[in-house]
Amino acid sequence: MVSIRVGALADSGDLYPFIPLIKGWVKSDIDIDFEFVPTVQEVNDRIVKKELDVSVPSAALYPYIQNDYYILENAVASATDGITGMPVLSISDIDKEDIQNKNLVVHGMNTTAFTLYKLFFPRYKKLIVVHRVLDEVNELVKNDGVMVAVHELKAMYQLKKLGINVNRIISMWDLWKNASNNMPMPMGMVVISSSMGHENAMKFKEAYLKSKKYAEAHMNEVIPEDVKIMRDVQNADLDESVIKGTIGADISEYNVNLDDVKSGLKFFYNFAAEKNVLPKVSSLNFI
C-alpha cells in the first residue's frame, strides 16, 4: 500500500481539517504518515525539496511547484473580508505612507504575506524574518517596525499579554480588494504531489474532504485537540477562545466558492508576474 507523507502545519486554522484523520475519527483507504510542521516557511522549504506529499504551503509558493503538485479543490484559504485580511500592525502611531520606511517583520521569504507586501509597497527599511508567527510580535516590539499579521487574533492576544497597544494601519485586504475588484485574496492551499499518481491523489482528496466536513460539524471535539497540538508543537499557551476564533475565521476562508477562488488565484499570479514578484503560472492544476 502506498504511504503518503503528510506535513500538517501546526497552526490552528490550517490544522483543523486534518485532526479527524489524525485522530482516526475518519478512516482512509490509503496509509497516511502524519507529522506536524511548526512553521509556514518550513512547510514551503520542504515542499520545494519534495520531502512531503501533502501539506499547506503559502499560495505564493505555487509558481515554484506548479509542475510537481496539484492544488486540492475546496482547500484554498482565501480572505473575503477584512477580518482575516492580513492587517499591517505597528506599535508606533504611523500612517500608510510611513510603512515603507519602517523595519518589516515577516514570517518567511516565500509567504503570501511578504509577497502581498511587495505587490503594494516598493520598499522597507530592513527585513526581519521570524518563522514562528507568535515570535513576530516580540520582534515587532523590539525593532519598532511593522508586521503583516497573518493571524490577527493571535498577534493581538500576544500583544495584550505583553501589555502593549498596537496600531492597525491598513490591511492587505484593503489594498487587494481595490486592485482586484473585490476578488477573494489567496492565502494558503493544500497541495498533493503529482508523483503519487492521480488515483492515490483522488483517494487522499476524498479522505481530506471527509475529515474537513467532520471537523466543521464537530468543533467541540476538534478544539481541545487543536489546543493540545499547539501546546506540544508550538509551546503556545493560547486561550481556547483564541483557537476557536482562529478556526472560525479559517472555516470561512476554506469554504469560499470554488469559481471565485480560482478567479482570485488567477488574478494574484498574473498581478505578481506582471510586477516581477513571482514567476509566471502557466496553469492552475486542480484536483
Secondary structure as UniProt FT lines:
FT   STRAND          3..9
FT   HELIX           12..15
FT   HELIX           16..18
FT   HELIX           19..23
FT   STRAND          31..37
FT   HELIX           40..48
FT   TURN            49..50
FT   STRAND          54..55
FT   HELIX           59..61
FT   HELIX           62..65
FT   TURN            66..68
FT   STRAND          69..79
FT   HELIX           82..84
FT   STRAND          87..90
FT   HELIX           96..101
FT   STRAND          104..106
FT   TURN            109..110
FT   HELIX           112..120
FT   STRAND          127..129
FT   HELIX           133..143
FT   STRAND          146..148
FT   HELIX           152..161
FT   TURN            162..163
FT   STRAND          167..171
FT   HELIX           172..180
FT   STRAND          185..193
FT   HELIX           194..196
FT   HELIX           198..217
FT   HELIX           219..234
FT   HELIX           240..253
FT   TURN            254..255
FT   HELIX           258..274
FT   TURN            275..276
//
